[in-house]
Amino acid sequence: MDNKKVTVPLVCHGHSRPVVDLFYSPVTPDGFFLISASKDSTPMLRNGETGDWIGTFEGHKGAVWSCCLDTNALRAASASADFSAKLWDALTGDELHSFDHKHIVRACAFSEDTHLLLTGGFEKILRIFDLNRPDAPPREVEKSPGSIRTLAWLHSDQTILSSCSDSGGVRLWDMRSGKIVNTLETKSPVTSAEVSKDGRYITTADGSSVKFWDANHFGLVKSYDMPCTVESASLEPKFGNKFIAGGEDMWIRLYDFNSGEKIGCNKGHHGPVHCVRFSPGGESYASGSEDGTVRIWQTLTGPTSQKDSPAPVGNGPNKQLSAVEVASKMEDLHVKD
């Protein structure tokens, strides 16, 4: 067993069911934030640097499969098995709007300009809601070849990226025509798709491989085989020189982007890892697992062995806030049923 460069994470408790999605906000004047989606129906907001719990969004009646924050971390969105996507005030926890669907909603994503919310799921329909007119009917783009698993915007909101739960490949949809203009071919269904911070790469996880695609010309740049089935991968956003991957064997592995060499290996979860994401500055990364915890790991800094490391820090919802700026920003936080 390879224990090279093992670090001890911050352990964020609070969810009572598996954590299936994570999303970091960009850096804001108040720092950056991390939202987690769980099968327990309650997305949670945390300080992205410390892992301190800020609030819980209450209102869904089923598993929450996807979550995201807008560019300024002022609003959150979530997609649920209760046939709805919800828009939340990230400062107060209030539900701002609920968008009804006819089946399970699996993915959601804010547009870069924050005016639109994109959703998709078992109906095989992309829906685009105008957040300036939330009661207006959404634009619907049909003919997805399968149940939608992941969604993302790229090219300044001119292109939509989607993958399916039951077939391989990533589809690129042109927003103007509503048609598929390109497909990134994979053998297995893509369980994670991420657009890099600089807009150069699309990072995908499918089966036991992690692939990097040119986000402008759509060619395959690199493909690396993983030692297990991976569910998620993320490219370091600042330098783009390393990436992480997590999956069935409960490890989170850190790799060199250019060579594919493994440079770090972290274990702490007690169940498969469903999602991994780098923080906006690349100094840490988060993982969400079947075991119901979120763990935040430092990127190759700090102690290198369990023996020399401090005990893991717990950051559950009953923990008093320690980040002054977050406490100040969220002092009026409340949540609604």
C-alpha angles and dihedrals in degrees: 000000000000111000095167113151097353116180131192113239135214103257114217113199128185108093116100096199136039119306107231106172140028132188131185121206120224115261110285131185086268096049126260132303140213125212123193131200121210142178086243088080096240120103113207131212121213141174101266095217102044101024090231113160114247105173149325124238108223125192111077119110097202143035115310110225102178140022139177144171127224122245094272095040089238096119134034131200132199137189120212148187087237088082094256144098117209134206116212139191101240092202098054104018091237119150106241099184142348118216111206121219133180097237143012114319109218105175142025135178137180117229116245091253088050093230096107136052119204121203137178141166145126094345090069089229128122110219123195116197123197104226091199087062104027094168092056118100112264126244107256125210111191138187100068103164092231148356107313115246106169136018135189140163124231141167093046092306094309095110133045123207120205138170131193133233095222106036139042128253140055119254124214113208124197108226094212098053099026089225135123107257100176142006127210102215120224131165095225132042112278109242097179132030124175132176112219119245092249092048094240102111142037111210116205136181117205126164107317098338139084116209134190119206132191102252093208104040096023096224122143109259102178138354125192128188115228127211092241142014105295124208100186144018135181134192120225103254105210104051101005090220100121141030140196131222133188135180150124100345093060095239125122109212127198117209138186107250096215100045104021089231115153109242102170140020125192130184128180106116120103096210141032116306110242101180140017126183136173119231114248093261095042094235092118141008135210132222130196122202149187085253090073097246135115114214126196116205129193114237103248095314132116127023119003100208141041090240095060096039131098119243114278114270118236118220107181129157092266093057116110113244113258101182107091096203092050093047089051094047094046101038092118095047117143134154132218132217 
